[in-house]
């Protein structure tokens, strides 16, 4: 089988999954949109809209040396706020963050995919909350260049089985929201993803809250995070990865 089959060429808008998809897209030189709706991409979008600078990381342990180097605070697990630190993967923890604050945000899914994509032409963090804003930023780049885009639905990697990937409905819907606003040719994979979003657009809140990831958040007391993540186009944020950190484009 030829490797270029996986590129979804000649279509300009593609859909792929997880870290291996991000690696493939980066190797092609595509623009990449990282979609981890619950909750990495949503939190990044909100944090940069408030003026924060977000460094993605796979795990807390990987963040220690970099935090000292760049003068950043390390986000903690949701349950450890505020005793263990101020910031976490809960978007609300970035409410009122001082502009220019540097935060390392560990995430098993979105953080991992972001690091695997770091050789890409340009990387954005996209979610339901900023789907149109990110699509417009990508469209501007594509209109003035021959670049293609791959939207990465991150999915869920389990700590007990880190090489396995569980497709996540919320990431598929978020990817579809981004794709639906791109006025370029789409691969079959991208078309089906877009169709799933369009068919679900009127009931996003219910689907996100009742998804496996949404129910998981609700069970540990963070249902508000899932509800926040379901608010389509509530943010006008275009988080782009520059010099290892997501900033407002």
N, C-alpha and C positions, 0 to 999 in steps of 0.2 A: 504493500500500500504506500503510495507516495505521501511524503510528509505534508505537501502543500494542500492536501485534502482537508487537513485540520485548520487551515488558515481561513476557511470559508470564503476564499477568493472565488470570483471577482467582486463579491459584494462588499460595499464599503462599511457597513454596520454589521458587527458580529456579536454573538453571545457565547460566553464560555463560563466554566465553573471553577472556583477554587484557585489554590496556589499554582497548580500546574497550568491552568488556563491563563493565569496572569503571566507566568513564565513564557508560555508560548507567544502570547501577544506582545510582550516586551521584546522577545527575540525577533519579531517581525517589524518592530519599530512602530507599532500602532499607538495611537492615543488610547489610554485605558481609563475606564471609570470603575472604581471599586464600589460595590454595592453590598453593604452589610447593614441592613435596616435595623436589626435588633442586636447591638445598638451602635456599633462603631461609626458607621458613616453618618447616621443621624446626629450623634454626639459631636463628631468633627464639624458637621455643617453648622450646628448651633454654636459651638465654641468659637469657630473662626468668625461667625457673624457678630460675635461679641468682642472680637479683637484679639483672641488668644492665638497662639502659635502651637500647633500640635505635632509632636513627633510620634509616628506610629512604631509600635514594637510588638513582637510576638508574645513575649512573656515578661513578667516583672523582673525576673533575674537578669534578663538581657539589658534592662534599662539603667542599671545602677551606674555603670561607668560613663554612659552617654549623658546621663542627667548631670553629673558633675562637670563634664566637658562643656556642655551648652548652657549650664546654669538653669536647669529645668526642674520642676517638681514632678514626682512620679504619681500618676493617678493610682488609686487603690481600688479594691473590690467594693462594690456598692454597699455591702453590709458593714464596711469599715468606716464609712463616712458618718459623722465627722471625727470620730475618735482617732482613726488612723491617718486621715488626710482630708483635704477639702474636695478634691476632684476625683471623678470616677466615670464609668461608662453611662451613668445617668445624665442625660442632657441638662437637667435642672441644676446640677452641681456647678455648671459654668455660668449660671445667672449672676450678673454683676462682676464677672471676672475682670480685673484690671487689664486694659489694652496692653498688648505686648507680652503678657504672661506666657512663659514657655512651660508646656506640660507634656510629659511623656505618657502616651496612652497605650498601655498594653492591651492587646486583643488577640485571642487565639485565631480568629477568623479574618477580620478586616485588617488587623495589624500584620498578620502573616502574609496576606495577599499583597498588601502595599509594599512590603519589603521584597517580595518576589517580583514585583513589577518595576523596581526602581531604575531599570535600564530603559524604560519606555520613553517615547518622545515627549509625552506629557501625561500626568496622572491626576485624576480628579476623584474626590469622594462624593458619590451620589447616593441619594435616598429618595423616598417618597416626598420628604419635606422640601427638597430643593431640586426636584427632577427637571423642571422647566429651566431653572437658572443654569444648571450644569449642561443641559442639552444645548442651550443657546451658546455657552462658552465653547463647547465642542464644535458646534456648527460653524462658528466663526473661524476656528482653526481649519476645519475641513474645506470650507469655501475658498480659502486662500492657499491651499496646498493639496498635494496628492495623498495626504495622510488618510488612513482608515481608523476606525475606532472599534475596540472590543470592550463591551460592557461585561464586567465580571460579577456574576452572582456568587458571593463568597460561600454560601452554604455553612453547614456546621461541622466542625472537626471536634470529635470527642477526645477529652484528655486521656481516656483509657485506651483509645484506639486512634492516635493522631493521624494515621495514614488513611483512615476511612473518612468519607465525606457524605454527610446527609444533606440532600437537596432541601433548601428551606423555602417555603412558599412565600415568605415575606421578601426575601431577596429576589425571587423570580418576579414578583409584582413590582418591586422597586426598579429592577432592571428594565422591565417592560415599560414603566413610566418614562424612563429616560429615553428608551428607543422610540417611543411613540411620538416624540417631539423632534426626531432627527429626520430631515428631508432628503435622505440619501438612500441608495439601494440597500436592502436588508437581506441577509442570508435567511434560509428557511428557519434556522434556529432562532434568529432574531425576530422573524415574523410571528412565529408561534408565541414567543414570549410577549411581544407587543399585544397580540390578540388576547392573551390571558389577562393582561392588565386592563385593556379596554372593556372586556366582558365583566370585570370585577370592580370597576372604578367607583360605582355607586355604593359599594358595601365594604370599602377598604378597612374601616375601623373594626367591623365585626370579624372580618377575616384575619386581620393582624392579631386582635385580642384572643381569638379562638385557635390560632395556629399553635403548633407545639411550642415554639419559642415564646409566643405571647403568654400561653398558659404557664410556662415555666417561670416567667417574670412575675406573673400574678401570684403564683404560689409562694414566692419569696418576698412578696409585699411591694413589688415594683410595677404594678399594672399601669401606673401613670406613664412609665417610660414607653410602654407599648402603645398607649393611646396617643402620646405625643408623636411617636414615629409614624402614625397612620395619617397625619394631617398633611394631605397632598398640597405641595407648593406653598407651605406656610412660611418658608424662608427664601430670601433672595440671595443665597450664598453660593459662591463658586470656589470651593476649597481646592487649591492646586498644590501638588507636592513640589516644593522648591528647596534644594539643599537639605533634603531629608526631613522637611517639616511641611505640614499643610498650613497654608496661609490663604487669606482672601485674595483672589486673582485681581 
